[in-house]
Amino acid sequence: MSAGKGFIAIAALIFGRWHPVGTTLACLLFGATEALQLRIQALGANIPYQFLVMLPYAIAILALVSKTGKSVTPKALGLPYFPENRDR
């Protein structure tokens, strides 16, 4: 059911600065743009549907460009988790 939305999911993580609340708000923003493009199509606007389908991706790219260099990835990203090696 992802239908190519993996890029938007990664963009939501970066735009939300890897924080659950920020990522949730970013997902709501990108979901709203998805709903907006469907609503505009349903209203019968004189815009080619390809541009409307492109709208969520364009918003994701604009969001990432606005956060260039401001998002710091977690230090443990990509490291395997071993319970016996965690700090106590």
LOBAZA-993185 format. One line per 5 residues: number of its first residue (from 0); for each residue x negated, y, z negated of N, C-alpha, C, O, CB. Coordinates in steps of 0.1 Angstrom, whole numbers. Atoms other than C-alpha are relative to their C-alpha. Glycine has a CB too. Layout:
BEGIN
NUM = X/Y/Z/X/Y/Z/X/Y/Z/X/Y/Z/X/Y/Z ~ ...
//
This chain:
BEGIN
0 = -8/-12/0/0/0/0/-9/13/0/-3/24/0/9/0/-12 ~ 8/-12/0/-30/24/0/1/8/13/-1/20/12/-14/-4/-3 ~ -2/-7/-13/-26/32/37/-10/10/3/-7/21/8/14/6/1 ~ 11/-10/-2/-60/49/39/-1/11/-9/-7/21/-6/2/5/14 ~ 1/-10/10/-56/69/8/-12/-1/-10/-12/6/-20/13/1/-8
5 = 11/2/8/-88/57/-7/-9/12/-1/-14/16/-12/-9/-12/4 ~ 8/-13/0/-106/89/3/6/10/-9/-1/17/-16/-1/5/15 ~ -7/-9/9/-80/109/-15/-1/-4/-14/-2/5/-23/15/1/4 ~ 2/4/14/-84/88/-46/-14/4/-5/-15/9/-16/2/-15/-1 ~ 13/-5/3/-121/95/-46/-1/15/-2/-7/20/-11/-11/-5/10
10 = 0/-14/1/-115/131/-40/7/5/-12/3/15/-19/8/6/13 ~ -7/-3/12/-91/132/-69/-9/-2/-12/-9/6/-21/13/-9/-2 ~ 10/2/11/-118/118/-92/-10/11/-1/-13/17/-11/-7/-13/1 ~ 10/-11/0/-143/144/-81/6/13/-3/1/21/-11/-7/0/14 ~ -7/-13/3/-118/173/-81/4/1/-14/4/12/-20/12/1/9
15 = -3/0/14/-107/162/-116/-11/0/-9/-10/-2/-21/9/-11/-2 ~ 13/1/7/-143/162/-127/-1/-12/-9/-7/-11/-20/-1/13/-9 ~ 1/13/7/-141/126/-138/7/-1/-13/3/-9/-22/-15/-4/-1 ~ -7/0/12/-118/134/-166/15/-5/3/20/-1/13/0/14/-7 ~ -14/5/-2/-84/116/-170/11/10/3/19/9/12/4/-9/-11
20 = -11/-10/-2/-63/147/-173/-2/8/13/7/10/20/0/10/-12 ~ 2/-6/-12/-80/165/-145/3/-8/12/8/-3/22/-15/5/1 ~ -3/9/-11/-78/135/-123/15/-2/2/20/-3/14/-7/-14/-2 ~ -15/2/-1/-41/131/-131/6/13/7/15/11/16/6/-1/-13 ~ -5/-13/-6/-35/168/-121/-4/0/15/4/5/23/-6/12/-7
25 = 4/0/-14/-55/163/-89/9/-10/8/12/-7/19/-15/-4/1 ~ -9/10/-6/-34/132/-81/14/6/3/20/4/13/1/-13/-8 ~ -13/-6/-2/-3/152/-86/0/11/11/9/12/19/5/7/-13 ~ 2/-9/-11/-16/179/-63/0/-7/14/7/-2/23/-13/8/-1 ~ 0/7/-13/-24/155/-35/13/-8/3/16/-9/14/-12/-10/0
30 = -13/7/-2/8/136/-40/11/11/4/20/8/12/5/-6/-13 ~ -9/-10/-4/27/169/-37/-2/4/14/7/7/21/-2/13/-9 ~ 2/-3/-14/10/176/-4/5/-11/9/10/-8/20/-15/3/2 ~ -6/11/-8/20/142/8/15/1/1/21/-1/12/-4/-14/-7 ~ -14/-2/0/56/149/-2/4/12/9/14/12/16/5/2/-14
35 = -3/-12/-8/54/183/14/0/-3/15/8/2/23/-10/11/-3 ~ 1/3/-15/43/169/48/12/-8/4/16/-7/15/-13/-7/3 ~ -11/8/-3/71/144/47/13/9/1/21/7/9/3/-11/-10 ~ -11/-9/0/96/172/38/0/9/12/11/11/18/0/8/-13 ~ 1/-8/-12/84/194/66/4/-8/13/11/-2/22/-14/6/2
40 = -4/9/-11/88/165/91/15/-2/0/21/-1/11/-8/-13/-1 ~ -14/2/0/123/159/79/8/12/3/19/11/9/4/-5/-14 ~ -7/-12/-3/133/195/83/-1/3/15/7/12/20/-7/12/-7 ~ 1/-1/-15/123/192/120/-8/13/4/-4/19/14/14/1/5 ~ 8/-12/-4/97/220/121/-7/-3/13/-9/-14/17/-11/3/-11
45 = 6/1/-13/82/227/155/-15/-1/-1/-22/7/5/4/11/9 ~ 14/2/2/48/214/145/-3/-15/3/5/-24/-1/-5/3/-15 ~ 3/14/-3/32/182/159/-2/-8/-13/-9/-3/-22/-12/-1/9 ~ 1/8/12/35/154/134/-14/-4/-4/-17/-6/-16/9/-12/1 ~ 14/4/4/-2/146/136/-6/11/-9/-14/7/-18/-8/-1/13
50 = 5/-11/9/-10/180/120/6/-2/-14/-1/1/-24/3/14/5 ~ -7/2/13/15/172/92/-6/-12/-7/-8/-11/-19/15/-1/2 ~ 6/12/6/0/138/86/-14/3/-5/-19/-3/-15/0/-12/10 ~ 13/-4/4/-34/154/84/-1/9/-13/-11/10/-19/-7/7/12 ~ 0/-10/11/-23/179/57/-6/-5/-14/-14/2/-19/15/4/-2
55 = 6/5/12/-31/157/26/-15/-1/0/-22/2/-9/6/-13/-5 ~ 15/1/-1/-66/150/39/-7/13/1/-17/15/-5/-3/-8/13 ~ 6/-13/-1/-72/186/48/0/7/-14/-10/13/-18/8/9/9 ~ 0/-6/14/-62/197/12/-11/-7/-8/-17/0/-16/14/-2/-6 ~ 10/7/7/-85/170/-2/-14/5/4/-22/7/-5/1/-15/2
60 = 13/-6/-5/-114/183/19/-2/14/-6/-13/17/-10/-1/0/15 ~ 1/-14/5/-107/219/9/-3/0/-15/-10/8/-21/13/8/3 ~ 2/1/15/-105/208/-28/-15/-4/-3/-21/2/-12/9/-10/-6 ~ 14/4/2/-139/191/-25/-10/11/3/-20/12/-4/-3/-13/8 ~ 9/-11/-3/-155/220/-8/0/11/-11/-10/17/-13/4/6/14
65 = -1/-10/11/-143/243/-36/-8/-4/-12/-12/4/-20/15/3/-3 ~ 7/5/12/-160/221/-62/-14/-5/3/-20/-12/-5/8/-12/-6 ~ 13/4/-4/-193/217/-44/-10/3/-11/-12/15/-15/-4/6/13 ~ 10/-2/10/-220/212/-70/5/2/-14/-3/4/-23/-8/12/4 ~ -5/-3/13/-197/217/-100/4/-13/-7/7/-13/-19/12/9/1
70 = -4/13/6/-188/180/-106/-12/-8/-3/-20/-11/6/11/-7/9 ~ 11/9/4/-212/158/-125/5/-14/-2/14/-16/-10/-7/6/-13 ~ -5/14/1/-208/120/-122/-4/-5/-14/-14/0/-20/-6/-9/11 ~ 4/6/13/-209/99/-154/-13/-7/1/-17/-12/11/11/-9/-5 ~ 13/7/0/-243/86/-164/1/-15/2/-8/-21/8/-7/4/-13
75 = -1/15/-1/-231/50/-166/7/-5/12/10/-17/14/8/-5/-12 ~ -6/4/-12/-215/50/-132/-8/-10/8/-20/-7/11/4/12/9 ~ 7/10/-8/-225/19/-113/-8/-10/-9/-14/-19/-3/-9/6/9 ~ 8/9/8/-242/2/-143/10/-11/-6/21/-8/-10/-6/8/-12 ~ -9/11/5/-228/-32/-154/2/2/-15/-7/6/-22/-5/-14/3
80 = -3/0/14/-212/-34/-188/-2/-13/-7/4/-23/-3/15/5/-3 ~ 2/12/8/-225/-59/-213/3/3/-14/-4/11/-20/-15/-5/2 ~ -4/-3/14/-208/-59/-247/-12/-1/-10/-12/6/-19/12/-8/-4 ~ 11/2/9/-239/-72/-264/-11/10/0/-18/11/-10/-6/-14/2 ~ 10/-11/-2/-260/-43/-252/5/14/-4/-3/24/-3/-6/0/13
85 = -5/-13/3/-238/-15/-263/-5/6/-13/-9/-2/-22/16/0/-1 ~ 5/-6/12/-248/10/-289/10/-1/-11/22/1/-9/-4/15/2 ~ -9/1/11/-233/5/-323/-1/11/-10/6/12/-20/-2/-13/-8
//
